[in-house]
């Protein structure tokens, strides 16, 4: 199929990096006129910074349920050798389990929970569907770093996401401290797009999920982004049950975890239904469905605002 959508955000097309202005809004309705769970001030904060942390959106009892379900899915996958189960480089520790929103049970219901879906709908001013989901686990003492990147750069180049109209939702399952490898974000970085040098290797996803090397910003671009943020690099720290929403183009990464305390989260990517995936802008074949849902997608009908234990 030929690509018929204009590439507003070319990347991996040459030997030099380039910083471009964002061509899409950050929030897709005026903060003062939006309706939904977020206040006008919260909408403005997301618009300015590119992310918003809702502390303890899920209470302690709900976190206990979430952790129990996390333990069950980790045990069910610890011996499974499959593309959608990513292990830490050099060990057999699970790093990520993908496509959990299709488990037919707890996590599928969680992905439709109105508490988070309605926030995504408010930010994107549209019905949403999930284009990617996963559980991330960064074990104590040996959890590896993940270098700076914009998710949109990969989703655009390798998956064919045409516009910046998606938001990531990270549900914190363990307390995030300054010292156990929390997500780091550069406030305001969502306003620029770093077009990265190089080209995408065939089957890049098989290595990039363990250590990303294609589509990462160069050092000069990173210095520029941090300078534009007045030297600020924020850390998404907070108690378990907190939920971080961040724009698809916000520059983020995480350091390794050499503390004794593991860090884990559930991660859903909500995409506007008007922004469904096209052919990859790299001209290559699409990545597998477990990384980029494009088959039989339908708008989510938000489910009841309740977490229930499985019998």
N, C-alpha and C positions, 0 to 999 in steps of 0.2 A: 504494500500500500504506500502510495506517495504521500509525503508530508505536505499538507495543505495549509498548515498554520504557520504564520510568520514567527520566526525565531527572534523574540525580543531580547533574549538573554544568551547570546552565543558564548560558548566556553569550550576549552580543550581544542581550539582550532589553530593554534600557533605556538610560538616559542616564548611569547611575552604575556605577562599578566596585565589585566586592565581593570580599573574600578569604574563601574557605571552607576548612574543614578537609577534608583528603583522606578519602574514605570507603572506600578500598581499601587493602590492604596494599602495601608497597613490594616486599618479597620474599614469595613466596607459599608458603613453607615455613620452618619455624624453622631459622635458620642452623646450629644444633648438630645438627640431624637431617637436613639436606639431604645428598644424594649427588650428586657430579658433579665437574667439574674445579676448581671454586672451593673454597678452604679456608673453614673457619668464620670466620676473621678477614676474609677477602675478602667473604664474604656480609654480615657485620656492617658492613663499611665501605660497601658498596653501600646497605644499609638506612639507614645514618646520613646519607650524603652524596647519594645519588641517582645515583651514577656510580662507575665503576671503570676505571682505565687499566691494561691489561696490556701492559707494555713489551716490545717485540720478540717478540710472539707468533709472528710470521713472521720467518725469518732473512734474511740479506743476499741469498742466492741466490734465495729466494722473492720478495723485494722486487724484484729485477731482473726476474723473470718478470712480476710484477704491473705494473711500470712499462711493460714492453714491450706488454702487453695494453692498458694505458691509452692509450699512444700510438696504437695501432692503432684503437681505438674512437673516439678524438678525431679522427683523420684521416678516418675513415669518416663522421663526422657534421658536420665543419666547414662543409660547404656545404649541409647538409640543412636545409630550412626546415619544421619540424614542431612540433606542440605539445609533444612530449616532449623537445625539445632547447631549452634555455633559454639565451638570450644575455644578456650583461651589458648593463644599461641604457646606451644611447648608443654601443654598439660591437657588433661582430660576434663578440666573444670568447665562447666557450662557458663558461657558468656551471655548468650541470647537464645530464646526460643521464639520463633516467628509464627505469625498467623494464628494467634491464640483466640482471636475474636470469632473463629469458626469452630471452636471446640464443642459446640452444641450444648454447652452447659453454663457454668458459672461465668467464665470470662466473656462469653458471647453476650450474656445478660448485662454484665458490667459495661461492656462497650456501648450499650444502648441506654445506660442509666441517664435519666433526664438531668441529673445534677451536673453532669459534664457535657452532655450533648447540647443542652440549651445554651451553654456558654459558647461552645463552638459555633452554633448557629447565629448567635448574636454577633460574634466577632466577624463572621464571614457573610452575614446578611443573606443566608441561603440555607436550604436543606443540605445536609451533609451525608457522606458515606465514608467508610474507612478504606483508605488505600494501603495502609500498612499497620500491623500491630506486632508487639513483641513483649516478652519479659526480659529485662536486663538484670544481670546479676554480677556484681563486682565483689568477689570474695576478699576477706581480710588477708593481709600480708602479700598477696600475689595478684590482685586485680590489676590488669594492665590499663594504661592510659588510652585515650582516644583523642587524636589530634584535632585541632581547630578545623571546622568545616561549616558550610551552610548546607542544610539538608536539601534545600531547593535546587542547588547546583547539580547534585546527583539525580534528584527526581526529575529535573528538567532534561538533562543530557541523556541519562540512561533509561528513564521511564516515560518521558514524553509529557510531563506535567506542563501545560502551556503557560499558566500565569501564577503569580504569587498569591494564591487564594486558598491556602491550607494552613491549619494550625495543629501543632503537636500538643498532646496532653500526656503528662507524665505523673502517674500516681505514686507517691513516695510510700514504700512499704517498710522501710527501716529509717530510723532517724538519720538525717543527713547532717554531718558535722563538717567543719572546715578541713578536717584531717582525714576523711575516709573517701576521698576522690569524688566530691560532689560535682555536679554539672556547673561549669563556668560559662558565663554569657557576657557579651560586650554590649552594653546598653546603647541603643541607637544604630547598631550595625545593620539592622534590617532595612535601613534606608539606602544602602548601597549593595551592589552586586559585584562580587569579585569574579571576573572571568579568568579562569585558571589556564596555565600553559599546558602543553603536552597533548596527548591523545589517549583515548580509552582503550586499554588492552582487551582482547577477546576474553569473555568469561571473567571480567574484572571483579564481579561481586564475590566470587569464591575467596579471594584474598582480602578485598576491601572490608568485608565484615569482621575480619580479625585485625587487620591493620590497614587503614585507608591511606593510599599514596596518590591515587589519581583524584583530581578534583579538590585538592587541598590548597589553601591560599599560600602564597609566597611570603617570606618574612617581611618584605617592605610593605606589602598590602596590610599585613596584620599590624605593623607598627602604625600605619596611617589610620586604621580603624580605631585602635586604642587611643591614639592622639586625639581623634575626633570625639572620643568619649571622655576627654579630659583625663586620660590615664586610668579610667575606671574599668575594672574587670569584676563583675559581680559573681557571687556564688549562691546557688540555689540551696541554701541550708534551711532546715526546718524539721519539725517533728513528723513522725510517720502519720499518714492520713492527709498530709498536705498534697496539693495538686498544682503542678507548674504547667501553665499554658504558654507556649512560645511560638512566634511567627516562623513560618517555614524558611525564611531567609535570615533569621538571627544567627550570627556567628557564635558557635559554642564548641566546647570540648571538655575533656576531663582529665585530670592527672591520675597517676596510678594510686592504688590503695595499699599502702604499707602499714596501715593501722590494723589492730585486731578486729575491727568492726566491719562486717560486710555491708554492702549497699545494694539494694535491689529496688526496682520499680516496674510498674506496668505502663506500657507506652502505646498510645493510640494516635494515629494520624487521621484527622478529620479533614476531608477535602470537600470544597464546594461542589455540588452536583453540576454546576455550570462549568466546572474546571476538570472534567474527566480526562483521563490520560489519553494522549494521542500516540502516534509513532515516536519513538525516541529521537531527540534532536541530534543525536550522534550519528544517525543513519544506520545504527546497528540493530540487531534483534532485541526485543524487549527482555528485560530481566524476568525471572520466573514469577509466577502468580503470587507465591508466598511473600515476595518482596514488594510487589506493586499490583494491587488488585485492579483488574480491568474487565473481568468476565462477570456478566450478570449482576452488575452493581445496581443497587436500589437505594433511594433515600432512607435513612434511618427514621423509624418511628420511635421517639423517645419512650423508654420503658419506665416502670414504676421506680420511684426514688426510695429503694429499699434493697439492702443486701441480705440474702437469706442463706443460711447454711444448707449444704446438700445433705440429704438423709444418708 
